[in-house]
Amino acid sequence: MADQIAALPDAVLAVLAQVLGVLELTPWHGEPYNLTKPDEPMRQWVFGGSMGEGVIVYLILDDQRRVDVLRVLWFG
């Protein structure tokens, strides 16, 4: 995942940091990764806006009070 983040444009890094801050506090606000299983802990968050579009795919581990980011994609 570090390679994926390193490949992002500099302007996107600030947006990504904001999204990661939100995920830290409210991870269940992301969309289900699999729409047929809306209660599953694997989620996604779309970000970017006018700069392009990115997606963070992550897993919520409530029992460990942890969120693991699995993938960061950028379509800019």
N, C-alpha and C positions, 0 to 999 in steps of 0.2 A: 504494500500500500504506500510506502514512503516514496517509491518511484512514481506512482500515480500522482501523488501530491506535488512532487518536485517538477513534474511536467506541466503543471498548471500555469497559466499566465499570471504574472505578479498581481494584476488587478483583481484576480479571482481569489487569491489567497485570503484577503480580508473578508470577503463574503463567506468563504469556506469556514473561517474561524468563527464567524457569527453563527453559522448553522451548527457547527460542532458545539458551541456554547448552549444553544437552544436544546440540542439533543441531550446534552448532559443533564439538563433540568426536566425536560418533558419529552422523553424518547417516544412515547406512545402517540404523539401527535403526527408522526410520519405516516405515510400511506402503507398499507399492507403490500409486501413484495408480491405475494400471490393473492390476487383479488378474490379467489374462490375460498381462501382461508383467512378472513379478515381479523381473526383473533390470534394469529400466529405471531411469535416474537420477531420474525424476520421482517424488516421494514425498509422503506426507501424514502428519501427526501430529495425532491427536485429543487434546484437552486440556480441562480444566475441572472435571469432577466435579460436586459438589453445586451449584455456582454456575450451571451450564448447560453447554453443550458448544460447543467451538470446534474449528476445523480449520485447520492451517497446511499450505499446498501449497507445495512447494519443489523446486528442481532442484539436483542435485549435479553439480558440475563438477570432477571429480577431477583432471583435467590442470592445472587452475588452482588447485587446493586451495581451492575456493570453494563456498559454498552460497548460492543465490539464492532468497529467499522471494518467491513469486509472488502469493500470496493469503493473507489472514487472514480467516476467517469466524467469526462468533459467533452461536450460537443459544441465547440466554439467556432 
